[in-house]
């Protein structure tokens, strides 16, 4: 816990510490934004790929003829 107090004092009072703190926040924000962007693009892309794969299969629907069993 002492390390956290020392770090917070460093970030509050030291100009270099403030720059490191701001840089860390900016990097964290960009990481979160790019992750969200990648996820937002990946979901529709996966849906398109699955639809193309389904259409390429072009299989006839399976018809279960129960009359063959009797």
N, C-alpha and C positions, 0 to 999 in steps of 0.2 A: 504494500500500500504506500510505503514511503517513496517508491519509485514513481508512482503516479502523481504524488504531490510535487516531487521535484520536476517532473515533466511539465505539469501545469504551470508551475512558477516560471519555468524556462519559456514556455509558449506565451505567457502573459507579459513578461518583463523584458525579454531579450528581443531586439529587432530581428536577429537572425532566426530565433525560435519562432517568431510570428510569421516570418516568410515560409519557414518549413511547415508550420501549421496550415497556412493558407494553401501552399502547394499540395500538401497532403489532402486537404478537402477538395481541391480542384481535381486531383487525380482520382479520388474516390468517386466524385460526381461523374467524371467521364467514364470510369469503369462501369458504374451503374447504368449510365445512359447507353453505352455500347452493348451491355448485356441485354437491356430491354429492347434495343433496336434489333439485335441478333435474334432474340426470341420472337419478336413481332414479325420478322421476315421469315423465320424458319417454319412457323406453323402454316402459313399459306403455301409455302414452297412444298412442304410435306404433303399437304392436301392435293396439290396439283400433281405431284409425282405419283401418289396413290391412285388418283383418277386416271392418269395416263396408263399406268400398269394394269388397272382393271379393264380399260377399254382394249388394250393390246391382247389381253388373254383371249377375249372374244369367245368364251366358252358358252355352250348352250346351257340353259338352266337344267338342273338335274330333275328328272321326272321319276317319281317313285311309283312303279307299277305294282301295286299290291296284288293284282289279279294273277300275276305270275307265281305267287306263292301257293295258290290254292289249286 
